[in-house]
Amino acid sequence: MLRQHPEIRALVGPSAPTAFAVVGLVALQYLLAYAASFLPIWLAAVFAYAVGVPVAHALGVLIHECAHDLVFRRPDENRWLSILANMPLLFPAAIDFRGKHLAHHRRLGRQNEDTQAPTRFEIEVVGDSYARRFFWLSVGPVFFHGTPVKNPRLIPSKFFLAANFVACVGTMPLIFWSSPSSFVFLFVAALLAFGPHPVGIRRYAEHVSLAKTQPTNSYYGVWSRLAFNVGHHVEHHDFPNIAWHRLPRLKTRAREYYEPLLAVPSWSALLIRFLTDHSFGLDRYSSRGPKVRASKPPSRHPRDRGHLGYEEFLLNGRAVVSAKTLYGFERLARIGKLARRR
């Protein structure tokens, strides 16, 4: 891809203005929590689902940007910014997420090595039960921690883990004492931002198996645009050193690589399917298999542009592969070398 599109190199690098988005969203979430203090607790929870969850999810996306050092050039500056973004989310996860997510990029789709894939224990416990799926989606990040990080260089320092813990947990009593409704607002928003909400299904949608040669999936709908283009997930795994606002430009410049790929048509529809359809379970998480080349199939509709809906994909009873070129894991190594040279 880089040989065909050398201009992509200009997209690589951090974007310091993203820090203003972090500060603005943190202030907005606390302002919304203050507004929730005037509501009864049950209405504060509803307010959190409708308004607080998208903001909390966007903060999670910015924590992800910090994990890749895509805001500042120095890693420690990104760590401190991620701790700030984590504060309204209450659960101290930013620093731990950083190590696991970087390991996930290195071991994407490898069974028992992908740090963000459901473990065999999770798959067996959840099974086909819709109730247990709902439980896993609601509180899974709290009770299940995935495969541990084995690379010593990616294990977070105790100092930053402690700072993350104090910044988040230390504010809980103050918030609860000032207003239980405000605390409920922040708690519900943080929990459901990665749970049973259209934005919360993202962590499953990104790696649900759609094609043998495609371990990641993108989504280009409205929720992605409201969350710093986090839906450009294939593009991100190809070039994890490109900041969020440049990912659409990457897709445009290398459209022959991305348009033929399968994409998730709707997070909302996938959420419903995950909770009501046996075909969508934790065992559908992509695993790395043998390299299989595939050609682009003819489009089923002028608007498809190579993307199939879930109904068509599943009801046919067969896996439709639609990759113009093999989605290669080895490309990540080349991208890493490019970033180090810069």
Secondary structure, DSSP 8 states (H G I E B T S, - for coil): -TTT-GGGGGGBB--TTHHHHHHHHHHHHHHHHHHHTTS-HHHHHHHIIIIIHHHHHHHHHHHHHHHTT-S-SSHHHHHHHHHHHHGGG-S--HHHHHHHHHHHHHTTT-TTT-TTS--HHHHHHHTT-HHHHHHHHHHHHHH---S----GGGS--HHHHHHHHHHHHTTHHHHHHH-HHHHHHHHHHHHHTTSSSTTTTHHHHTTB-SBTTBS--B--SHHHHTTTTTT-HHHHHH-TTB-GGGHHHHHHHTHHHHTTS-B-S-HHHHHHHHHH-TTSSGGGB--------------SSTTTTT---HHHHHHTTS-----SS---THHHHHHHHHHHH-
